[in-house]
């Protein structure tokens, strides 16, 4: 047991990764940065958005390594950053950013202390789209990205008789008023034939649409598919007339 614990501590504190492509998150591990293992936790001010930091990335590696290589009941080093409450996502991918290995998050605000570690493990081992990460060798080839979501803005909902603008202008305000480079987007789709009945919702983080090379129209169509909406039954135009969209921003490390 002591040999296993020594191996885990060696892996957790001496693995050193090289970050290859900005603005990907830091891959230098804790010991390489000379960070102490003690806890420094305080609640951050709620007057400003939380900022993602490299220490948050270190914690994600610590938790995943403890799960994979640590002895039973291994406890990773405690986090060293100011606590905050916000929605967030944890994304694992290969270090050159070419292959997604897991992405799970919450749109409900949660405390970062405890929450980030939990979702780092879920994203690495429980994302049903991928095989779980199971070896230290694979961890050595991974990068982690932390996205802290903030600045939510609901786009205005208008109806045909609300103003004299044409339908194109109303749709522009309702579902197109967001930037491909700056904003993430959550869309709630409601049944065009049953007023007020929610039939699906989905979100894409900031940068996803641009990385995929999508236009706004393609992004909205993909969101409808992701939400499980039968676009063929209702028609995209009708779905957008009754949709409700929320744009937001993120801090990424």
C-alpha positions as CSV (number, residue, x, y, z in Angstrom):
1,X,0.0,0.0,0.0
2,X,2.8,2.4,0.8
3,X,4.5,1.7,-2.5
4,X,1.2,2.4,-4.3
5,X,0.7,5.6,-2.4
6,X,4.3,6.7,-3.2
7,X,3.7,5.9,-6.9
8,X,0.5,8.0,-6.9
9,X,2.2,11.0,-5.2
10,X,5.1,10.8,-7.7
11,X,2.6,10.8,-10.6
12,X,0.5,13.6,-9.1
13,X,3.4,15.9,-8.3
14,X,6.0,15.3,-10.9
15,X,4.1,14.8,-14.2
16,X,5.0,17.7,-16.5
17,X,3.0,18.4,-19.6
18,X,3.8,20.9,-22.4
19,X,1.0,23.1,-23.7
20,X,1.2,23.2,-27.4
21,X,-1.4,25.6,-28.8
22,X,-2.7,28.9,-27.3
23,X,-5.2,29.6,-25.9
24,X,-5.3,26.0,-24.7
25,X,-5.1,25.5,-20.9
26,X,-1.8,25.1,-19.1
27,X,-0.5,21.6,-19.0
28,X,2.4,22.2,-16.6
29,X,1.5,20.2,-13.5
30,X,1.6,21.4,-9.9
31,X,5.2,20.6,-9.0
32,X,6.5,22.1,-12.1
33,X,5.0,25.4,-11.0
34,X,6.3,25.1,-7.5
35,X,2.7,25.3,-6.0
36,X,2.4,24.3,-2.4
37,X,-0.1,21.6,-1.5
38,X,-2.0,23.4,1.3
39,X,-5.5,24.8,0.8
40,X,-6.1,28.5,0.2
41,X,-9.9,28.9,-0.1
42,X,-11.9,32.1,0.2
43,X,-15.2,33.2,-1.4
44,X,-14.6,35.6,-4.2
45,X,-16.6,38.7,-4.7
46,X,-19.8,38.1,-6.5
47,X,-19.7,41.6,-8.1
48,X,-17.5,40.4,-11.0
49,X,-17.4,37.2,-13.1
50,X,-15.2,34.4,-11.9
51,X,-11.9,34.1,-13.8
52,X,-10.7,30.6,-14.9
53,X,-7.1,30.0,-13.7
54,X,-4.3,27.4,-14.3
55,X,-4.8,26.3,-10.7
56,X,-8.3,25.1,-11.6
57,X,-6.7,23.0,-14.5
58,X,-4.2,21.6,-12.0
59,X,-7.0,20.4,-9.7
60,X,-8.7,18.6,-12.6
61,X,-5.5,16.6,-13.3
62,X,-5.1,15.9,-9.6
63,X,-8.6,14.5,-9.3
64,X,-8.3,12.4,-12.5
65,X,-4.9,11.0,-11.5
66,X,-6.1,10.2,-8.0
67,X,-9.0,8.2,-9.5
68,X,-6.8,6.3,-12.1
69,X,-3.5,5.8,-10.3
70,X,-4.1,6.4,-6.6
71,X,-4.6,3.7,-4.0
72,X,-8.2,3.2,-2.7
73,X,-9.4,6.3,-1.0
74,X,-6.6,8.5,-2.3
75,X,-7.3,12.2,-1.7
76,X,-5.9,14.6,-4.3
77,X,-4.1,17.8,-3.2
78,X,-6.7,20.4,-2.1
79,X,-7.4,23.2,-4.6
80,X,-5.7,26.6,-4.3
81,X,-8.0,29.3,-5.7
82,X,-10.8,31.6,-4.5
83,X,-14.1,29.9,-4.5
84,X,-17.0,31.2,-6.6
85,X,-20.4,30.1,-7.6
86,X,-21.3,30.0,-11.3
87,X,-22.2,27.6,-14.2
88,X,-19.1,25.9,-15.7
89,X,-17.9,23.1,-18.1
90,X,-14.9,20.9,-18.0
91,X,-13.5,19.6,-21.3
92,X,-10.9,17.0,-21.8
93,X,-9.1,16.7,-25.2
94,X,-5.9,15.6,-26.7
95,X,-3.1,18.1,-26.1
96,X,-3.1,19.3,-29.7
97,X,-6.8,19.9,-29.5
98,X,-7.6,17.5,-32.3
99,X,-9.7,14.9,-30.4
100,X,-12.4,15.6,-27.8
101,X,-12.3,13.0,-24.9
102,X,-15.1,14.3,-22.8
103,X,-17.1,17.5,-21.9
104,X,-19.6,17.7,-19.0
105,X,-20.8,20.8,-17.1
106,X,-23.7,22.4,-15.4
107,X,-25.8,25.4,-16.4
108,X,-27.0,25.6,-12.8
109,X,-24.6,27.8,-10.7
110,X,-22.4,25.6,-8.4
111,X,-19.5,26.3,-6.1
112,X,-16.2,25.7,-7.9
113,X,-14.5,24.2,-4.8
114,X,-15.7,20.6,-5.0
115,X,-17.7,21.1,-8.2
116,X,-14.8,21.4,-10.6
117,X,-13.2,18.2,-9.3
118,X,-16.5,16.3,-9.5
119,X,-17.1,17.4,-13.1
120,X,-13.5,16.8,-14.2
121,X,-14.0,13.2,-13.1
122,X,-17.4,12.9,-14.8
123,X,-16.0,14.4,-18.0
124,X,-13.1,12.0,-18.1
125,X,-14.9,8.8,-17.1
126,X,-18.7,9.2,-17.5
127,X,-19.3,11.1,-20.8
128,X,-21.3,8.4,-22.7
129,X,-20.0,9.5,-26.1
130,X,-16.5,8.3,-25.3
131,X,-14.6,5.5,-23.7
132,X,-13.4,6.5,-20.2
133,X,-9.9,7.7,-19.6
134,X,-8.3,4.8,-17.7
135,X,-4.5,5.1,-17.9
136,X,-1.8,7.5,-16.8
137,X,-0.2,7.2,-20.2
138,X,-3.4,8.7,-21.8
139,X,-3.6,11.4,-19.1
140,X,-0.1,12.5,-20.2
141,X,-1.5,13.2,-23.7
142,X,-4.5,15.2,-22.5
143,X,-5.3,18.9,-22.0
144,X,-8.1,20.2,-19.9
145,X,-10.1,23.3,-20.5
146,X,-12.2,25.1,-17.9
147,X,-15.0,27.3,-19.0
148,X,-16.7,29.5,-16.4
149,X,-19.9,31.0,-17.7
150,X,-21.2,34.5,-17.0
151,X,-23.0,37.6,-18.4
152,X,-26.2,35.8,-19.3
153,X,-28.5,37.9,-21.4
154,X,-32.0,36.7,-22.6
155,X,-32.7,37.9,-26.1
156,X,-36.1,39.7,-26.3
157,X,-39.2,37.8,-27.1
158,X,-41.6,39.5,-29.5
159,X,-44.8,38.4,-31.2
160,X,-46.3,39.3,-34.5
161,X,-48.5,42.0,-33.1
162,X,-46.0,43.5,-30.7
163,X,-44.5,46.0,-33.2
164,X,-44.5,46.9,-36.8
165,X,-41.2,45.2,-37.7
166,X,-41.1,42.5,-40.3
167,X,-40.5,38.9,-39.4
168,X,-36.9,39.0,-40.3
169,X,-36.2,41.8,-37.9
170,X,-38.1,40.1,-35.1
171,X,-36.1,36.9,-35.7
172,X,-32.8,38.9,-35.7
173,X,-33.6,40.2,-32.2
174,X,-35.0,36.9,-31.0
175,X,-32.4,34.3,-32.0
176,X,-29.6,35.9,-34.1
177,X,-28.4,38.7,-31.8
178,X,-25.2,37.0,-30.7
179,X,-21.6,36.9,-31.9
180,X,-19.9,33.7,-33.2
181,X,-16.6,34.6,-31.6
182,X,-17.8,36.0,-28.3
183,X,-21.0,34.3,-27.1
184,X,-22.3,30.9,-26.1
185,X,-25.9,30.3,-26.8
186,X,-28.7,28.4,-25.1
187,X,-31.9,27.9,-27.1
188,X,-35.2,26.7,-25.7
189,X,-37.5,25.3,-28.4
190,X,-41.3,25.4,-28.0
191,X,-43.9,23.6,-30.0
192,X,-45.2,25.9,-32.7
193,X,-48.6,24.1,-32.5
194,X,-49.0,23.9,-28.7
195,X,-48.2,27.3,-27.3
196,X,-45.9,27.3,-24.3
197,X,-44.9,23.6,-24.5
198,X,-41.2,23.1,-24.2
199,X,-40.0,20.4,-26.6
200,X,-36.2,20.7,-26.1
201,X,-33.3,22.8,-25.2
202,X,-29.5,22.8,-25.9
203,X,-26.4,25.0,-25.6
204,X,-23.1,25.5,-27.3
205,X,-20.2,27.1,-25.4
206,X,-18.5,30.2,-26.8
207,X,-16.2,29.3,-29.7
208,X,-17.9,26.0,-30.6
209,X,-19.7,27.4,-33.6
210,X,-16.6,29.2,-35.0
211,X,-14.4,26.1,-34.4
212,X,-16.9,24.0,-36.4
213,X,-17.1,26.6,-39.2
214,X,-20.8,27.1,-38.8
215,X,-22.9,30.1,-39.7
216,X,-25.5,31.3,-37.2
217,X,-28.2,29.4,-39.2
218,X,-26.2,26.2,-39.0
219,X,-25.6,26.7,-35.3
220,X,-29.3,27.1,-34.6
221,X,-30.1,24.0,-36.7
222,X,-27.5,22.0,-34.9
223,X,-28.9,23.1,-31.5
224,X,-32.3,22.0,-32.6
225,X,-30.9,18.5,-33.5
226,X,-28.9,18.4,-30.3
227,X,-32.1,19.2,-28.3
228,X,-33.9,16.3,-30.0
229,X,-36.4,18.4,-31.8
230,X,-38.1,17.0,-34.9
231,X,-37.1,19.8,-37.3
232,X,-38.7,18.0,-40.2
233,X,-42.1,18.0,-38.5
234,X,-42.2,21.6,-37.5
235,X,-39.8,23.4,-39.9
236,X,-36.9,25.4,-38.7
237,X,-38.5,28.8,-39.4
238,X,-41.6,27.9,-37.3
239,X,-39.3,26.7,-34.5
240,X,-37.3,29.9,-34.4
241,X,-40.5,32.0,-34.2
242,X,-41.4,30.4,-30.9
243,X,-37.8,29.8,-29.6
244,X,-36.2,31.7,-26.6
245,X,-32.5,32.3,-26.7
246,X,-30.0,33.3,-24.1
247,X,-26.5,34.4,-24.9
248,X,-23.6,34.3,-22.5
249,X,-19.8,34.6,-22.2
250,X,-17.1,32.6,-20.6
251,X,-13.7,32.8,-18.9
252,X,-11.5,30.0,-20.2
253,X,-8.3,28.4,-18.9
